Amino acid sequence: MKKIFYWAAMLFTAVTMVACDDNDDNNDKPKPPVVTDVELSGTITENLTLDPAVEYTITGSVNVKSGATLTIPAGMTIKAQKGFASYILVEQGGKININGTAAAPVTLTSAEASPKAGDWGGLIINGRTPLTGGVTGSTEISSTIPYGGSAPTDNSGSITYLKLEYTGAQDPADDEVEHNGLTLNAVGSGTRIENIFIIDGMDDGIEFFGGTVDVKNLLVVNPDDDMFDFTFGYSGTLTNAYGVWEAGHTSGESDPSGVEADGNLDGNQGLGANLQSDFTIENMTIDLRNAYDTDLTAQPKKYMQNALRIRRGATATITNALVKGSGYVENFVNLSDGKGGADTDSEISITNSLTGATKSFKFNEGDTEATYPGIAIEAGNTGCPTNIFGWTGYEM
C-alpha cells in the first residue's frame, strides 16, 4: 500500500496501485496508477467529490471546513474503521451533498467483518441557527468546534437516500460521550434532508441540537437510546418518522424513549430562557416488536420507558402518531421532569395499539390531564406510511 498526500484538498489518503495494461502498444511508457482503495481522514478545505470507482475507508475524523463541500455520488458505500475517532463532521460554513437515489442509495457503514452497533461515529452537521438563550454550542465530541448563531435559513447542503449503519461509538475515556447516528447541531432550514435509514446504532437514532431544518422520511431501527431526540431550541418539522425495536432488542440506557424532547439544553438554561424547542412531528409510528416484559428492574432494558417524553419547556405538535406492537412502555406520554414539564401549549394526537398494558400519562406533581388540554390519546391514527421505505430493503 502506497501513501499519497493531497495537501491542496487537505485529505490524507492511502491508495492501492494497479499495474499497467500489457496489451497497450506503448508498454515502454509508465502508466499512471489506478486508485482502488483510499483512506479518508483529516480536514477538507476545498470542494471534494468522491469517485464512485474507488473504495473509501474512514480511518479517522473527516472534517469539512467552512467554504468546502464534500459530495458523495449515488450508489457509493463508504466503510469506517472501528473507533470513536472515525466520523464525518461538517463544520459551520461547510456543506455535504449526499446524492443517493431510491435505486442507488449511499451507505455509510462499519468496516468490521462482523459489524455491530457502536463500531464507528456517524455523521455530524454543525450550522448557524439561533439556540436557546442566544448562546453558542460546542460539539459533544469536541468542545473546540462550535455551532449556533443567527442564521435560521443556513444551508449545510443536501442529503438524500442515505443509510447509516452501526454508528454510536463511545469515547474510551468517557463512556457518557458517544455519537448518535445522525447529529444535527443548529442546522438551518436551507439544508435538505430526506429519505434516511439509521439502523443498529448506540445512543440516539437522530438528535437535533437546536436548528430549523426539516427532515422527511426517516426510518430508525434498534437505537440503543432514543429514536428521535430534540433539544436546545429545535423548531423544525419531522415528517414521516418510523421507529422500530426488533424482536430481541434491548437497550443499555436507563431511559430509552421513542421521542425525547427538551426545551433547552439538559434543562440547565431554565424555562425562562428565550427560544425553547417548539417542533412538529407529522405521521409517526413507534413499532415495538420485542417481547412483552414488565420487569422494570431489568438491565439491559427490554422495555421502552417512554413512548413520548416531552419536558423542560418543550412545545410539541405531534399529529397522526401511532404506537403499536407486542412490547411494553412504562409511560405512554411522560410530561414530567424535575427541571420543568412540557409546555402546556403542546398539541398531541397519539394512538395506543400496543398489546401490552401501559400507563397513560405521567405528570409533575399538581398537574393533571386538564393541565394539557391539547394532548389526546385516541383511536384512529395510522402513523407513518411504510411504502416510502422500500428503497432501504428493510422488511417493514
Buried (B, 14 or more C-beta within 10 A) or exposed (E): EEEEEBEEBBBBBBBBBEEBEEEEEEEEEEEEBBBEBBBBBBBBBEBBEBEEEBBBBBBBBBBBBEEBBBBBBBBBBBBBBBBBBBBBBBBBBBBBBBBBBEEBBBBBBBBBEEBEBBBBBBBBBBBBBBBBBEBEBBBBBEEEBBBBBEBBEBBBBBBBBBBBBBBBBBBEEEEEBBBBBBBBBBBBBBBBBBBBBBBBBBBBBBBBBBBBBBBBBBBBBBBBBBBBBBBBBBBBBBBBBBBBBEEEBBBBBEBBBBBBBBBBBEBEBBBEBEBBBBBBBBBBBBBBBBBBBEEEEEEEBBBBBBBBBBBBBBBBBBBBBBBBBBBBBBBBBBBBBEBBBBBEEBBBBBBBEBEBEBEEBBBBEEBEBEBBEBBBBEEEBEBBEBEBBEBBEBEB
